[in-house]
Amino acid sequence: MDICIKKLLPKMVEDFLYYFDHDAFSDHEEWSACYCLQSHLSREEDESCVSKEERRQKAEYLVRQGVMNGYLIYDRDKVVGWCNAGDKADYGPVCADRAFFTDETLRGRIKVLYCIDIAHDYRGKGLANLIVERVLADAKEEGYSYVEGYPFQTQNVIISTEDQSGSMKNTDLKFIENRIGSIS
């Protein structure tokens, strides 16, 4: 494997769409029209935008406008994964939903890690760990206080962008488990 993780840019919209058209949730047909829109649409918009083509068009628009943020994971020139991640202030429905309230939403304070999808043939190869490492490293470099991971069921969770000494640790599953804590 020759893995490279790239921040989603508007010029990468065709790669993003191809991944969702062909590989994302290939083993979960019921999620095949997701296009990772739930984090950007109100509940009413999400429920009214039901056809795969409508959702595809909406996702294309959001990526082209720079509203949909995240990372594409490549193996050479093939997209093999996606991570929906960005500034919490850009996730209107998340900010509006009291279930997602953890702290005051100020631009540059909270980075959201909303979803990760890895192509079926690439699962179990450590790519989710790599993307979490990248999100945490970028969050620290960009000055975020912490990263929130969604969706959660009963507890709000955060992953701090630095350890007590102020430096990043090597991220593995044990590290992630140790970094997640509830917010009261």
N, C-alpha and C positions, 0 to 999 in steps of 0.2 A: 504494500500500500504506500502511496505517496500522498499523505493527507495535508491539506492546507485549509485553514479556516479564514474566511473573509467576511468583513462587515458588509452587510447588504447595502448596495448603492442602487440608485434608480436605473443605472445602465445595466444592472444584473437582473432586470425584471424577467427576461426570457428564461434564464437559468432557474429562477425562483418558480415560475409558472410550470416549467417542464418538470421540475421535481414534484410539485403538487399534482400535476396531471398524470404522472406515471409511477412514482415511487412512494410518495408520502402515504402512510396508512394503507399500504397495499394489502395488508392482512386484516384490515378493518373497513370493509366497504361502507359501513354506516358513517364513517368519518371522512370519506374520500372527498367530500365537497367542503371540507373545513377551510382551507386556505388561510388558517390562523386568523380569522376575522373576529372571533368572539371578543378578543381583547380591545378591539377598535370600534365595535358597533354597540349601540344601545341594545337592550333586550328586544325592544320592538323592531329595530332594524334587523337584528339577527334573525328573528322569527319571520320577518317578511321577505328576507333575502334567502330563499330556500333552494332555488335551482343551482346546479353546479356552475352553469354558465354565468348566472348573475353574480355568484360569489367570486368566480374567477375574474370577472370584469372589475368588481369592487376591489379585490386584492391588487390587481394590476394598477388601478388608479392610485391606491394608497402607496404602493411601492414607487411608482413614478413620481408621486408628490413628495416622497421622502418621509411619509407619515409612518409607514410600516417599517420597523427597525428590527434588526436581528443579525444573524450570522448564517452564512451558507458554509457547509462542510464539503470540501471537494476531495475526491481521489483522482489525482491528475486533473482532467477537465470535466469529470462527471460529478454532479452534485449527489452526495450520499447522505446528507442530513441538513436539518434546519433547526435553528434556535431563535425563538421570538424573545428578544430582549431589548430594553431601551429605558429611557428616562420615564419614571412613573407619571410625570406631568403630561406625557403624550398618550397616556392610556385613559382617556376620558371615562369610559364605562367602569374601569377598575376604580378610578378615583371617586366616582359617583356612588359606588356600591359600598354601603357601610360594612359589609362583610370583609372588605379588603382594606379597611382603615387600620393602619398601624402607627402612623405618625403623620405630622403635617406634610402635605405634598408640596414641596418646594423644588423647583427645577434644580437639578444637580445634587440633590440630597439622597434620593432613593433610586436605584436601578432595579428594574423588574426583569426577572427571568421567568417568563410566562409559560413557555412550552419548549420541549425538545422532541424532535422526531428523527429517528435514524432509520435509513433504508434497511429493509429486512435482512439482506445479505451482509450487512455491516454491523449488525447488533452483536454485542458481546466482545467487541474488539477495543473497548476503551474510549470510543469516540465521545460518549456522553461526559466522561471525566475530562477529556480534552476541552470540550466546549465550556464546561463549568469553569475550568482553570482560566480559559480565555476571558469569559465574562467577568470573573473576579479580578483578573489582572487589569483589564480595561477599566473596570469600575474604579479601581484604586488609582490608576493613572489619570482618569478623568475627574478625580476628586470626590467621588460619591462616598457617603457615610456608610452605606451598606446596600446589599442586594437582597431583595425579597423574591422568594420562589413561589410560584402559583402553578396550578390551583392547590389550595389546601382545604382540608375538610373541617377540622375543628380548631386548629391553632394557626395563628399567623406565624410564619417562620421567616427568619432572616439569616443571611450568610454575611458575616462581617467581611469587609474588604482588607482587613489587616489583623495580624495577631497583636498581642500586647506590646511587643517591641516595635511595632510599626512596620514590620516587613512581612511580605507574603510567604506563606508556607507552601510546600509542595502539596498540591491537591490530589488526594486519593479519596476513596469512599469513606475511610475512617476519618480523614480530615474534615470532609463535608459533614459527616454525622456529628463530629465534635463542634462544628461551627454553627449548627442550627440550634436555635433556641426560641422559646415562645416570648411574645411581647405581651405584657400585662396591660 
